[in-house]
Amino acid sequence: MQDSGTTPLQSPGFLGALTTVHFVIIALLAVLVIIGIGYGMKLARERRSATRELEDAGHLERTGDVPAADPDRPAETIAPSEPARVEPPAPTLIEPVAPVVEEPAAPVVQEPTAIPMEPPVAAPAPARAPFAETAAPVVPAAPVGSDLTRLKGLGPKVAAMLVEQGIPDIATLARLQPAEADDVASRLGTFAPRMAKDRWVEQARYLAAGDIAGFEAVFGKL
């Protein structure tokens, strides 16, 4: 067998197979890259849509579209700003102050203080000698039924008998009704007819009313 001097890895068939594998891998990587770019763009669109919805709903402040920075564009050179000029302060003019002239204080005139005069002390009045109070004379009380004897024809004995029957005075006798007067007269014994004959109840009504003139006009002077 004749040696051609080539290894199996250098054979045309192996190289062709290896090249095909490389192409397949590169194609797969390209497909993956394209899928990743498409998925990234989809996510970016969804993010912008969600941001716009939040801005429309008022949950997010609208910031506007900010253009993306171009990496190929050279950075702008910021010119150095000129230093601010500091102006010196204006000189302050001090106005002369007029001297204060103090006016002399007016003398205080002290008014004389009036001395209060004490009122004259009155001499004490001489003490009066104590006087003995004179006791009012004791008027003996009139016996019960004594005013009944003012009636004409009615003496002390009949007056006592009326008191025993509950008629102590002229006023009580004047209030008797005819039937009551007859009942009282029936208990006076021998003096019973005198109640109606001398008209004691009628006399008592004049005197109880204080009608002395009427009494004397009918029954005579007391």
ZADO-1210 file (C-alpha; in nm, 4 decimals, padded with zeros to 6 digits):
<atoms>
<atom x="00.0000" y="00.0000" z="00.0000" code="MET" pos="1"/>
<atom x="00.1457" y="00.3321" z="-00.1052" code="GLN" pos="2"/>
<atom x="00.1507" y="00.6172" z="00.1502" code="ASP" pos="3"/>
<atom x="00.0139" y="00.9407" z="-00.0008" code="SER" pos="4"/>
<atom x="00.1556" y="01.1552" z="00.2841" code="GLY" pos="5"/>
<atom x="-00.1857" y="01.3012" z="00.4057" code="THR" pos="6"/>
<atom x="-00.3550" y="01.2489" z="00.7417" code="THR" pos="7"/>
<atom x="-00.7299" y="01.1752" z="00.7819" code="PRO" pos="8"/>
<atom x="-00.7887" y="01.5264" z="00.9152" code="LEU" pos="9"/>
<atom x="-00.6391" y="01.6705" z="00.5956" code="GLN" pos="10"/>
<atom x="-00.8578" y="01.4671" z="00.3695" code="SER" pos="11"/>
<atom x="-01.1009" y="01.6588" z="00.1463" code="PRO" pos="12"/>
<atom x="-01.4029" y="01.4803" z="00.2887" code="GLY" pos="13"/>
<atom x="-01.3253" y="01.5725" z="00.6471" code="PHE" pos="14"/>
<atom x="-01.2595" y="01.9358" z="00.5627" code="LEU" pos="15"/>
<atom x="-01.5850" y="01.9577" z="00.3720" code="GLY" pos="16"/>
<atom x="-01.7777" y="01.8119" z="00.6651" code="ALA" pos="17"/>
<atom x="-01.6080" y="02.0512" z="00.9081" code="LEU" pos="18"/>
<atom x="-01.6885" y="02.3517" z="00.6880" code="THR" pos="19"/>
<atom x="-02.0528" y="02.2476" z="00.6724" code="THR" pos="20"/>
<atom x="-02.0706" y="02.2218" z="01.0531" code="VAL" pos="21"/>
<atom x="-01.9213" y="02.5699" z="01.0838" code="HIS" pos="22"/>
<atom x="-02.1793" y="02.7129" z="00.8502" code="PHE" pos="23"/>
<atom x="-02.4595" y="02.5449" z="01.0432" code="VAL" pos="24"/>
<atom x="-02.3337" y="02.6816" z="01.3754" code="ILE" pos="25"/>
<atom x="-02.2947" y="03.0295" z="01.2308" code="ILE" pos="26"/>
<atom x="-02.6472" y="03.0122" z="01.0858" code="ALA" pos="27"/>
<atom x="-02.7871" y="02.9010" z="01.4242" code="LEU" pos="28"/>
<atom x="-02.6059" y="03.1849" z="01.6001" code="LEU" pos="29"/>
<atom x="-02.7379" y="03.4324" z="01.3439" code="ALA" pos="30"/>
<atom x="-03.0922" y="03.3016" z="01.3928" code="VAL" pos="31"/>
<atom x="-03.0538" y="03.3302" z="01.7712" code="LEU" pos="32"/>
<atom x="-02.9207" y="03.6839" z="01.7363" code="VAL" pos="33"/>
<atom x="-03.2127" y="03.7812" z="01.5126" code="ILE" pos="34"/>
<atom x="-03.4610" y="03.6225" z="01.7566" code="ILE" pos="35"/>
<atom x="-03.2966" y="03.8049" z="02.0498" code="GLY" pos="36"/>
<atom x="-03.3073" y="04.1384" z="01.8643" code="ILE" pos="37"/>
<atom x="-03.6739" y="04.0868" z="01.7752" code="GLY" pos="38"/>
<atom x="-03.7618" y="03.9865" z="02.1332" code="TYR" pos="39"/>
<atom x="-03.5727" y="04.2899" z="02.2667" code="GLY" pos="40"/>
<atom x="-03.7595" y="04.5229" z="02.0326" code="MET" pos="41"/>
<atom x="-04.0893" y="04.3630" z="02.1401" code="LYS" pos="42"/>
<atom x="-04.0025" y="04.4180" z="02.5065" code="LEU" pos="43"/>
<atom x="-03.9069" y="04.7795" z="02.4329" code="ALA" pos="44"/>
<atom x="-04.2409" y="04.8398" z="02.2561" code="ARG" pos="45"/>
<atom x="-04.4326" y="04.6818" z="02.5438" code="GLU" pos="46"/>
<atom x="-04.2378" y="04.8912" z="02.7945" code="ARG" pos="47"/>
<atom x="-04.3097" y="05.2115" z="02.6015" code="ARG" pos="48"/>
<atom x="-04.6776" y="05.1167" z="02.5742" code="SER" pos="49"/>
<atom x="-04.7005" y="05.0458" z="02.9503" code="ALA" pos="50"/>
<atom x="-04.5233" y="05.3743" z="03.0290" code="THR" pos="51"/>
<atom x="-04.7615" y="05.5658" z="02.8006" code="ARG" pos="52"/>
<atom x="-05.0642" y="05.4023" z="02.9721" code="GLU" pos="53"/>
<atom x="-04.9306" y="05.4975" z="03.3157" code="LEU" pos="54"/>
<atom x="-04.8708" y="05.8535" z="03.1977" code="GLU" pos="55"/>
<atom x="-05.2231" y="05.8741" z="03.0529" code="ASP" pos="56"/>
<atom x="-05.3711" y="05.7374" z="03.3792" code="ALA" pos="57"/>
<atom x="-05.1817" y="06.0014" z="03.5802" code="GLY" pos="58"/>
<atom x="-04.9733" y="05.7449" z="03.7755" code="HIS" pos="59"/>
<atom x="-04.6485" y="05.8539" z="03.6116" code="LEU" pos="60"/>
<atom x="-04.5197" y="06.2014" z="03.5251" code="GLU" pos="61"/>
<atom x="-04.4758" y="06.2528" z="03.1542" code="ARG" pos="62"/>
<atom x="-04.1076" y="06.3079" z="03.0832" code="THR" pos="63"/>
<atom x="-04.1240" y="06.3321" z="02.7023" code="GLY" pos="64"/>
<atom x="-03.9218" y="06.1437" z="02.4517" code="ASP" pos="65"/>
<atom x="-03.5520" y="06.1722" z="02.5215" code="VAL" pos="66"/>
<atom x="-03.3432" y="06.1034" z="02.2180" code="PRO" pos="67"/>
<atom x="-03.0887" y="05.8294" z="02.2685" code="ALA" pos="68"/>
<atom x="-02.7287" y="05.9312" z="02.2629" code="ALA" pos="69"/>
<atom x="-02.5457" y="05.8576" z="01.9441" code="ASP" pos="70"/>
<atom x="-02.2249" y="05.6753" z="02.0284" code="PRO" pos="71"/>
<atom x="-02.0646" y="05.7707" z="01.6933" code="ASP" pos="72"/>
<atom x="-02.1323" y="06.1424" z="01.7484" code="ARG" pos="73"/>
<atom x="-01.8371" y="06.3196" z="01.9028" code="PRO" pos="74"/>
<atom x="-01.9002" y="06.4693" z="02.2413" code="ALA" pos="75"/>
<atom x="-01.9652" y="06.8392" z="02.2427" code="GLU" pos="76"/>
<atom x="-01.6954" y="07.0439" z="02.3978" code="THR" pos="77"/>
<atom x="-01.8275" y="07.2637" z="02.6771" code="ILE" pos="78"/>
<atom x="-01.6685" y="07.6031" z="02.6561" code="ALA" pos="79"/>
<atom x="-01.5361" y="07.7233" z="02.9899" code="PRO" pos="80"/>
<atom x="-01.7560" y="07.9921" z="03.1363" code="SER" pos="81"/>
<atom x="-01.6094" y="08.3264" z="03.2095" code="GLU" pos="82"/>
<atom x="-01.5580" y="08.3994" z="03.5763" code="PRO" pos="83"/>
<atom x="-01.8235" y="08.6252" z="03.7205" code="ALA" pos="84"/>
<atom x="-01.7087" y="08.9780" z="03.7713" code="ARG" pos="85"/>
<atom x="-01.7424" y="09.0896" z="04.1279" code="VAL" pos="86"/>
<atom x="-01.8165" y="09.4577" z="04.1467" code="GLU" pos="87"/>
<atom x="-01.6758" y="09.6406" z="04.4441" code="PRO" pos="88"/>
<atom x="-01.9429" y="09.7625" z="04.6888" code="PRO" pos="89"/>
<atom x="-02.0471" y="10.1213" z="04.6550" code="ALA" pos="90"/>
<atom x="-01.9070" y="10.3471" z="04.9232" code="PRO" pos="91"/>
<atom x="-02.1545" y="10.4163" z="05.2040" code="THR" pos="92"/>
<atom x="-02.2154" y="10.7824" z="05.2711" code="LEU" pos="93"/>
<atom x="-02.2375" y="10.8539" z="05.6427" code="ILE" pos="94"/>
<atom x="-02.4649" y="11.1497" z="05.7058" code="GLU" pos="95"/>
<atom x="-02.3639" y="11.3717" z="05.9948" code="PRO" pos="96"/>
<atom x="-02.5925" y="11.3331" z="06.2969" code="VAL" pos="97"/>
<atom x="-02.7284" y="11.6537" z="06.4403" code="ALA" pos="98"/>
<atom x="-02.6401" y="11.6943" z="06.8066" code="PRO" pos="99"/>
<atom x="-02.9298" y="11.6359" z="07.0427" code="VAL" pos="100"/>
<atom x="-02.9989" y="11.9354" z="07.2587" code="VAL" pos="101"/>
<atom x="-03.1641" y="11.8366" z="07.5854" code="GLU" pos="102"/>
<atom x="-03.4243" y="12.0835" z="07.7010" code="GLU" pos="103"/>
<atom x="-03.4126" y="12.1657" z="08.0693" code="PRO" pos="104"/>
<atom x="-03.6862" y="11.9943" z="08.2625" code="ALA" pos="105"/>
<atom x="-03.9571" y="12.2172" z="08.4008" code="ALA" pos="106"/>
<atom x="-03.9308" y="12.2591" z="08.7768" code="PRO" pos="107"/>
<atom x="-04.1831" y="12.0522" z="08.9678" code="VAL" pos="108"/>
<atom x="-04.4034" y="12.2736" z="09.1792" code="VAL" pos="109"/>
<atom x="-04.5073" y="12.0825" z="09.4890" code="GLN" pos="110"/>
<atom x="-04.8533" y="12.1818" z="09.5999" code="GLU" pos="111"/>
<atom x="-04.9090" y="12.2125" z="09.9710" code="PRO" pos="112"/>
<atom x="-05.0865" y="11.9116" z="10.1127" code="THR" pos="113"/>
<atom x="-05.4070" y="11.9970" z="10.2917" code="ALA" pos="114"/>
<atom x="-05.4076" y="11.8629" z="10.6448" code="ILE" pos="115"/>
<atom x="-05.7453" y="11.7012" z="10.7157" code="PRO" pos="116"/>
<atom x="-05.9246" y="11.8628" z="11.0055" code="MET" pos="117"/>
<atom x="-06.0578" y="11.6247" z="11.2622" code="GLU" pos="118"/>
<atom x="-06.4250" y="11.6835" z="11.3419" code="PRO" pos="119"/>
<atom x="-06.4887" y="11.8144" z="11.6883" code="PRO" pos="120"/>
<atom x="-06.5695" y="11.5443" z="11.9348" code="VAL" pos="121"/>
<atom x="-06.9110" y="11.6006" z="12.0877" code="ALA" pos="122"/>
<atom x="-06.9303" y="11.5746" z="12.4594" code="ALA" pos="123"/>
<atom x="-07.1071" y="11.2602" z="12.5741" code="PRO" pos="124"/>
<atom x="-07.4661" y="11.3159" z="12.6707" code="ALA" pos="125"/>
<atom x="-07.5369" y="11.2733" z="13.0367" code="PRO" pos="126"/>
<atom x="-07.6669" y="10.9323" z="13.1160" code="ALA" pos="127"/>
<atom x="-08.0304" y="10.9218" z="13.2014" code="ARG" pos="128"/>
<atom x="-08.1347" y="10.7683" z="13.5223" code="ALA" pos="129"/>
<atom x="-08.3107" y="10.4390" z="13.4639" code="PRO" pos="130"/>
<atom x="-08.6800" y="10.4679" z="13.5087" code="PHE" pos="131"/>
<atom x="-08.8963" y="10.2060" z="13.6457" code="ALA" pos="132"/>
<atom x="-09.1524" y="10.0819" z="13.4017" code="GLU" pos="133"/>
<atom x="-09.4972" y="10.1199" z="13.5395" code="THR" pos="134"/>
<atom x="-09.6904" y="09.8048" z="13.5045" code="ALA" pos="135"/>
<atom x="-10.0203" y="09.8346" z="13.3198" code="ALA" pos="136"/>
<atom x="-10.3151" y="09.8025" z="13.5515" code="PRO" pos="137"/>
<atom x="-10.4566" y="09.4566" z="13.5468" code="VAL" pos="138"/>
<atom x="-10.8180" y="09.4646" z="13.4353" code="VAL" pos="139"/>
<atom x="-11.0008" y="09.1724" z="13.5819" code="PRO" pos="140"/>
<atom x="-11.1570" y="08.9569" z="13.3162" code="ALA" pos="141"/>
<atom x="-11.5319" y="08.9843" z="13.2901" code="ALA" pos="142"/>
<atom x="-11.7067" y="08.6710" z="13.4068" code="PRO" pos="143"/>
<atom x="-11.8407" y="08.4465" z="13.1328" code="VAL" pos="144"/>
<atom x="-12.1949" y="08.5439" z="13.0364" code="GLY" pos="145"/>
<atom x="-12.1676" y="08.8906" z="13.1839" code="SER" pos="146"/>
<atom x="-12.2605" y="09.0579" z="12.8522" code="ASP" pos="147"/>
<atom x="-12.5840" y="08.8527" z="12.8477" code="LEU" pos="148"/>
<atom x="-12.7111" y="09.0649" z="13.1369" code="THR" pos="149"/>
<atom x="-12.7202" y="09.3642" z="12.8958" code="ARG" pos="150"/>
<atom x="-13.0392" y="09.2179" z="12.7538" code="LEU" pos="151"/>
<atom x="-13.3552" y="09.3529" z="12.9127" code="LYS" pos="152"/>
<atom x="-13.5248" y="09.1014" z="13.1496" code="GLY" pos="153"/>
<atom x="-13.2168" y="08.8692" z="13.1631" code="LEU" pos="154"/>
<atom x="-13.0425" y="08.8591" z="13.5005" code="GLY" pos="155"/>
<atom x="-12.7280" y="08.6849" z="13.6279" code="PRO" pos="156"/>
<atom x="-12.9105" y="08.3636" z="13.7205" code="LYS" pos="157"/>
<atom x="-13.0581" y="08.3134" z="13.3741" code="VAL" pos="158"/>
<atom x="-12.7203" y="08.4093" z="13.2234" code="ALA" pos="159"/>
<atom x="-12.5526" y="08.1316" z="13.4240" code="ALA" pos="160"/>
<atom x="-12.8144" y="07.8838" z="13.3052" code="MET" pos="161"/>
<atom x="-12.7488" y="07.9869" z="12.9381" code="LEU" pos="162"/>
<atom x="-12.3726" y="07.9426" z="12.9873" code="VAL" pos="163"/>
<atom x="-12.4341" y="07.5908" z="13.1138" code="GLU" pos="164"/>
<atom x="-12.6192" y="07.5194" z="12.7868" code="GLN" pos="165"/>
<atom x="-12.3271" y="07.6429" z="12.5749" code="GLY" pos="166"/>
<atom x="-12.4401" y="08.0039" z="12.5176" code="ILE" pos="167"/>
<atom x="-12.1637" y="08.2141" z="12.6790" code="PRO" pos="168"/>
<atom x="-12.2262" y="08.5495" z="12.5071" code="ASP" pos="169"/>
<atom x="-12.4672" y="08.7660" z="12.3092" code="ILE" pos="170"/>
<atom x="-12.3131" y="08.6717" z="11.9727" code="ALA" pos="171"/>
<atom x="-12.3844" y="08.3025" z="12.0318" code="THR" pos="172"/>
<atom x="-12.7389" y="08.3793" z="12.1400" code="LEU" pos="173"/>
<atom x="-12.7958" y="08.5941" z="11.8288" code="ALA" pos="174"/>
<atom x="-12.7111" y="08.2964" z="11.6013" code="ARG" pos="175"/>
<atom x="-12.9837" y="08.0711" z="11.7407" code="LEU" pos="176"/>
<atom x="-13.2552" y="07.9605" z="11.5014" code="GLN" pos="177"/>
<atom x="-13.6206" y="07.9585" z="11.6258" code="PRO" pos="178"/>
<atom x="-13.6218" y="07.5836" z="11.6907" code="ALA" pos="179"/>
<atom x="-13.2907" y="07.6073" z="11.8777" code="GLU" pos="180"/>
<atom x="-13.4223" y="07.9009" z="12.0840" code="ALA" pos="181"/>
<atom x="-13.7298" y="07.6979" z="12.1826" code="ASP" pos="182"/>
<atom x="-13.5112" y="07.4055" z="12.2868" code="ASP" pos="183"/>
<atom x="-13.2923" y="07.6324" z="12.5053" code="VAL" pos="184"/>
<atom x="-13.6031" y="07.7966" z="12.6620" code="ALA" pos="185"/>
<atom x="-13.7444" y="07.4565" z="12.7506" code="SER" pos="186"/>
<atom x="-13.4490" y="07.3967" z="12.9795" code="ARG" pos="187"/>
<atom x="-13.4751" y="07.7282" z="13.1664" code="LEU" pos="188"/>
<atom x="-13.7440" y="07.6062" z="13.4056" code="GLY" pos="189"/>
<atom x="-13.9646" y="07.8870" z="13.5347" code="THR" pos="190"/>
<atom x="-13.7783" y="08.1368" z="13.3111" code="PHE" pos="191"/>
<atom x="-13.8788" y="07.9523" z="12.9915" code="ALA" pos="192"/>
<atom x="-14.1623" y="08.1921" z="12.8893" code="PRO" pos="193"/>
<atom x="-13.9286" y="08.4910" z="12.9226" code="ARG" pos="194"/>
<atom x="-13.7244" y="08.3831" z="12.6120" code="MET" pos="195"/>
<atom x="-14.0125" y="08.4634" z="12.3766" code="ALA" pos="196"/>
<atom x="-14.1814" y="08.7321" z="12.5877" code="LYS" pos="197"/>
<atom x="-13.8703" y="08.9538" z="12.6253" code="ASP" pos="198"/>
<atom x="-13.7420" y="08.8584" z="12.2770" code="ARG" pos="199"/>
<atom x="-13.3890" y="08.7888" z="12.3983" code="TRP" pos="200"/>
<atom x="-13.2718" y="08.6482" z="12.0620" code="VAL" pos="201"/>
<atom x="-13.3937" y="08.9619" z="11.8798" code="GLU" pos="202"/>
<atom x="-13.2222" y="09.1881" z="12.1372" code="GLN" pos="203"/>
<atom x="-12.9026" y="08.9893" z="12.0982" code="ALA" pos="204"/>
<atom x="-12.9026" y="09.0341" z="11.7180" code="ARG" pos="205"/>
<atom x="-12.9236" y="09.4162" z="11.7526" code="TYR" pos="206"/>
<atom x="-12.6362" y="09.4261" z="12.0040" code="LEU" pos="207"/>
<atom x="-12.4213" y="09.1731" z="11.8120" code="ALA" pos="208"/>
<atom x="-12.4515" y="09.3905" z="11.5013" code="ALA" pos="209"/>
<atom x="-12.3600" y="09.7032" z="11.7023" code="GLY" pos="210"/>
<atom x="-12.6941" y="09.8648" z="11.6185" code="ASP" pos="211"/>
<atom x="-12.7476" y="10.0446" z="11.9510" code="ILE" pos="212"/>
<atom x="-12.9824" y="10.3013" z="11.7973" code="ALA" pos="213"/>
<atom x="-13.2023" y="10.0290" z="11.6527" code="GLY" pos="214"/>
<atom x="-13.2005" y="09.8443" z="11.9853" code="PHE" pos="215"/>
<atom x="-13.3030" y="10.1529" z="12.1822" code="GLU" pos="216"/>
<atom x="-13.5703" y="10.2385" z="11.9225" code="ALA" pos="217"/>
<atom x="-13.7374" y="09.8998" z="11.9789" code="VAL" pos="218"/>
<atom x="-13.6556" y="09.8062" z="12.3368" code="PHE" pos="219"/>
<atom x="-13.5771" y="10.1402" z="12.5048" code="GLY" pos="220"/>
<atom x="-13.2541" y="10.2870" z="12.6384" code="LYS" pos="221"/>
<atom x="-12.9852" y="10.0489" z="12.7582" code="LEU" pos="222"/>
</atoms>
